[in-house]
Amino acid sequence: MTEQATVDQVHDVVIIGSGPAGYTAAVYTARANLNPIVLAGSVTAGGELMNTTDVENFPGFQDGIQGPELMMNMEAQARRFGADIRHEDATELKLDQRVKEISLGSGGVLHARSVILATGSAYRELGVPGEKQLSGHGVSWCATCDGFFFREQAIAVVGGGDSAMEEALFLTKFASKVYVIHRREELRASQIMADRAKANEKIEFIWNSEVTEVRGEGKVSQLALRNTVDGSESTLDVTGLFVAIGHDPRVDLFKDQLTLTDEGTVEVQGRTSKTSLPGVFAAGDVLDPHYRQAITAAGSGCVAALDVEAYLAEASETDAAETQQAETIPA
Ligand SMILES: Cc1cc2nc3c(=O)[nH]c(=O)nc-3n(C[C@H](O)[C@H](O)[C@H](O)COP(=O)(O)OP(=O)(O)OC[C@H]3O[C@@H](n4cnc5c(N)ncnc54)[C@H](O)[C@@H]3O)c2cc1C
């Protein structure tokens, strides 16, 4: 295909992102004959679940499934229906026009009648040695996902906000002990959440402290800590570390073109995936400040695909009516 032909072609839908939201949107739009193009990312194809081991809460896998295997299955399922999955990045978008322009890391430009933004959300990391290596082997960012694996074990949560308290309280259902490690002497969490956490006898606070290293052979066994006031160092023996210091929706690419919520996620209309721009839809964690699960992302990808279908059907009716009107106006 010549470069001219590529530029001239206007695709029905381009999906940006290849997590559960992007791939589910791809399955639905491909089965609706919309020939979706999925920009899966040049190095991060498959999304967040590529960084984990057992996924036990995605329906349909009674014995659980490894995160990367689940994502490869989703990719294969989307390909089976003809989705064109490209391992490359969208680097620039022009969304406020009828035909959207998507610039690619490889240098080309795609044109599309509709776009689904499914770029996910990045959990903030501590950035200390051992954290990445032991991710999925004791280091987690999601108590709902992984709490179950820590029955009767001593574990730690890092953070001082509402979500850290929520994670810690949830984890007391499983763990024998939950240490909450916080850099300061006071929590950022709301009073009610702080009171609840402080009243729970399984929770012990370690104030004015930060984690400097996550240690363990193949799985977490110990944390190295530093006191933020006097610089003294200590260790804490735990089998799990939950990092709850926030997350950043991946909106850099389009945040100047769309309305965002106060939490920084893409704002959508009610239960739909419709953003503030016609023909632009969002799905998954990028619009979700709260639930952030693989299954909610997948469900949201389905919603976006159905919304795209309806949008394109309506747009083509409008186009046909306009053409007919133009043809009947005398010259
Ligand atoms: C370690 C870990 C373990 C987890 N375990 C579980 C679990 O057991 N169960 C569960 O339900 N949930 C779990 N989660 C949460 C779950 O992974 C997320 O809720 C889910 O992946 C969100 O899906 P998504 O499609 O919205 O985004 P993501 O999975 O984050 O995917 C976003 C995609 O967008 C792509 N992208 C971003 N920008 C661009 C761009 N410019 N161009 C092209 N592509 C781009 C990325 O490459 C990525 O592929 C876990 C999360 C983590 C971090």
The ligand as an ORCA input file, in Angstrom:
! r2SCAN-3c Opt
* xyz 0 1
  C       0.344     -5.414     39.523
  C      -1.142     -5.327     39.229
  C      -1.945     -6.418     39.475
  C      -3.318     -6.362     39.199
  N      -4.074     -7.460     39.440
  C      -5.394     -7.434     39.138
  C      -6.213     -8.581     39.342
  O      -5.751     -9.627     39.855
  N      -7.519     -8.493     39.010
  C      -8.080     -7.352     38.484
  O      -9.264     -7.340     38.176
  N      -7.325     -6.248     38.284
  C      -6.000     -6.262     38.595
  N      -5.239     -5.143     38.409
  C      -5.883     -3.935     37.848
  C      -6.021     -4.110     36.314
  O      -4.790     -4.474     35.796
  C      -6.513     -2.819     35.690
  O      -7.705     -2.417     36.306
  C      -6.744     -3.020     34.192
  O      -5.593     -3.510     33.543
  C      -7.169     -1.713     33.532
  O      -7.357     -1.979     32.173
  P      -7.277     -0.836     31.073
  O      -7.524     -1.523     29.789
  O      -8.121      0.293     31.446
  O      -5.786     -0.266     31.141
  P      -4.354     -0.931     31.155
  O      -4.374     -2.365     31.477
  O      -3.517     -0.030     31.992
  O      -3.880     -0.795     29.639
  C      -3.652      0.460     29.077
  C      -2.953      0.275     27.759
  O      -2.843      1.529     27.091
  C      -1.641      1.537     26.392
  N      -1.274      2.905     26.082
  C      -1.173      3.966     26.921
  N      -0.811      5.059     26.227
  C      -0.691      4.680     24.928
  C      -0.325      5.357     23.730
  N      -0.026      6.661     23.712
  N      -0.297      4.657     22.576
  C      -0.600      3.338     22.555
  N      -0.967      2.651     23.671
  C      -0.992      3.313     24.829
  C      -0.682      0.846     27.340
  O       0.401      0.394     26.631
  C      -1.559     -0.280     27.839
  O      -1.465     -1.348     26.957
  C      -3.874     -5.170     38.687
  C      -3.061     -4.058     38.439
  C      -1.700     -4.136     38.711
  C      -0.830     -2.938     38.446
*
